Amino acid sequence: MAMHSDPFRLDGLAAVVTGGSGGIGSAAAEALAAAGADVAVLGRNREKLERTAQAVEAAGRRALIVEVDVTDESSVAAARDAVVAAFGRADILFNNAGVTSPKLLSETTLTDWQSVVDVSLTGAFLCSRAFAPVMSEHGYGRILNMGSILSGRGMANRTAYCAAKAGLANFGAAMAFELGRHGVTVNTIGATVIVTDLNRELIRTQPQLYDKVLQRSAIGRLGEVEDVTGLIVFLASRAASYITGQTIYVDGGYTAG
């Protein structure tokens, strides 16, 4: 299937979104579909994945639901095989799956640490390692990692999360050097707090949790999913073919000061 002449379009491409059951993952899947890509949504909650798949199909593209544990090597390999069997290719991987554990260092257990690092960082490693050869085979690939403003700085009560997101950014930079000559780019999105259905009520009822983020924002608001999905579609497209190894902050100016 030939790619569309518009370098910002994704027609003829197949995208894979981990953590696709809601929030940024669901919004990204819908945006990638609107730009022309078929989308495989990966996650552990089939009911929520079905809602995302319906949005993809409403945009006129094919959707595939794959239940997967991104921390399990065999589960990820099976997911890759399912995507290739359904679409014949995999051109875009959005490593979006992630969890957090907002605790002080003294309160963070080894289980807490391992959970955050395993999902956010090891999961991205397993998925990237599984899908990169498929991309290289076709000479086109886009790996996007869901980082954070904390990919490049610290914050109290977020030691495991900061470590995982910083590791994810540098992991992406290293991959960029390995995969670039095969037509595969790798970039990390450093997002601020993004308002989604998953956190909207918490933001409304406990605004003090987000005051520091708002105070540092040059724009003076929290992020919306549209602030992130536009960048995702751009980085997934041919228009971004010379951008790789970067952490691009979508933070309303939070990291500028």
QUIUR-V89683 format. One record per residue. N is the residue number from 1. RES is the residue in one small letter. D_FIRST is the distance of its C-alpha to the first C-alpha in Angstrom with 2 decimals. Layout:
N,RES,D_FIRST
N,RES,D_FIRST
This chain:
1,m,0.00
2,a,3.79
3,m,6.55
4,h,9.36
5,s,12.35
6,d,14.70
7,p,15.27
8,f,16.53
9,r,13.53
10,l,11.29
11,d,8.48
12,g,5.35
13,l,8.23
14,a,10.77
15,a,14.43
16,v,17.62
17,v,20.91
18,t,24.20
19,g,27.23
20,g,25.07
21,s,27.96
22,g,29.42
23,g,30.42
24,i,28.12
25,g,25.62
26,s,25.26
27,a,25.17
28,a,22.49
29,a,20.24
30,e,20.82
31,a,20.27
32,l,16.95
33,a,15.84
34,a,17.42
35,a,15.40
36,g,12.09
37,a,11.54
38,d,11.98
39,v,15.31
40,a,17.49
41,v,21.11
42,l,23.58
43,g,27.34
44,r,30.53
45,n,31.35
46,r,29.36
47,e,30.96
48,k,29.92
49,l,26.38
50,e,26.15
51,r,27.14
52,t,24.41
53,a,21.83
54,q,23.29
55,a,22.82
56,v,19.10
57,e,18.82
58,a,21.13
59,a,18.70
60,g,16.24
61,r,13.96
62,r,14.08
63,a,16.90
64,l,18.24
65,i,21.89
66,v,23.13
67,e,26.84
68,v,27.53
69,d,30.38
70,v,29.00
71,t,32.31
72,d,31.99
73,e,30.22
74,s,29.60
75,s,28.36
76,v,25.76
77,a,24.66
78,a,24.34
79,a,22.28
80,r,19.80
81,d,19.64
82,a,19.17
83,v,16.21
84,v,14.44
85,a,15.54
86,a,14.23
87,f,10.82
88,g,10.28
89,r,10.51
90,a,12.76
91,d,12.44
92,i,15.36
93,l,18.75
94,f,21.51
95,n,24.75
96,n,26.72
97,a,29.02
98,g,32.59
99,v,36.20
100,t,39.42
101,s,43.09
102,p,45.32
103,k,48.46
104,l,50.99
105,l,50.82
106,s,54.04
107,e,52.52
108,t,49.18
109,t,49.26
110,l,47.40
111,t,45.41
112,d,44.48
113,w,43.43
114,q,41.38
115,s,39.60
116,v,38.46
117,v,37.53
118,d,35.84
119,v,33.47
120,s,32.75
121,l,32.81
122,t,32.61
123,g,29.85
124,a,27.76
125,f,28.66
126,l,27.66
127,c,24.30
128,s,23.49
129,r,24.68
130,a,22.61
131,f,19.21
132,a,19.65
133,p,19.17
134,v,15.77
135,m,14.77
136,s,16.65
137,e,14.96
138,h,11.62
139,g,13.84
140,y,13.12
141,g,15.21
142,r,17.49
143,i,20.54
144,l,22.78
145,n,26.24
146,m,28.37
147,g,31.60
148,s,34.62
149,i,37.34
150,l,39.10
151,s,36.72
152,g,39.14
153,r,42.44
154,g,44.61
155,m,46.03
156,a,48.82
157,n,48.00
158,r,44.49
159,t,45.10
160,a,42.51
161,y,39.87
162,c,40.60
163,a,40.41
164,a,37.08
165,k,35.45
166,a,36.97
167,g,35.79
168,l,32.24
169,a,32.20
170,n,33.58
171,f,31.36
172,g,28.38
173,a,30.05
174,a,30.63
175,m,27.07
176,a,25.94
177,f,27.98
178,e,26.68
179,l,22.95
180,g,22.72
181,r,22.46
182,h,19.39
183,g,17.48
184,v,18.51
185,t,20.80
186,v,23.29
187,n,25.36
188,t,27.89
189,i,28.71
190,g,32.48
191,a,33.11
192,t,36.48
193,v,37.49
194,i,34.79
195,v,36.08
196,t,34.25
197,d,35.46
198,l,36.37
199,n,38.97
200,r,39.80
201,e,43.05
202,l,44.20
203,i,43.74
204,r,45.77
205,t,48.54
206,q,48.85
207,p,48.08
208,q,50.32
209,l,47.69
210,y,45.47
211,d,48.22
212,k,47.83
213,v,44.15
214,l,45.00
215,q,47.92
216,r,45.80
217,s,43.06
218,a,43.26
219,i,41.56
220,g,43.77
221,r,41.45
222,l,39.25
223,g,35.49
224,e,33.30
225,v,29.85
226,e,28.44
227,d,29.97
228,v,27.77
229,t,24.47
230,g,24.09
231,l,24.42
232,i,22.01
233,v,19.19
234,f,20.27
235,l,20.48
236,a,17.04
237,s,15.57
238,r,15.27
239,a,18.58
240,a,20.34
241,s,19.26
242,y,22.98
243,i,24.37
244,t,25.03
245,g,27.98
246,q,29.30
247,t,30.94
248,i,30.46
249,y,33.10
250,v,32.57
251,d,36.21
252,g,37.93
253,g,39.77
254,y,41.17
255,t,40.74
256,a,41.88
257,g,45.54
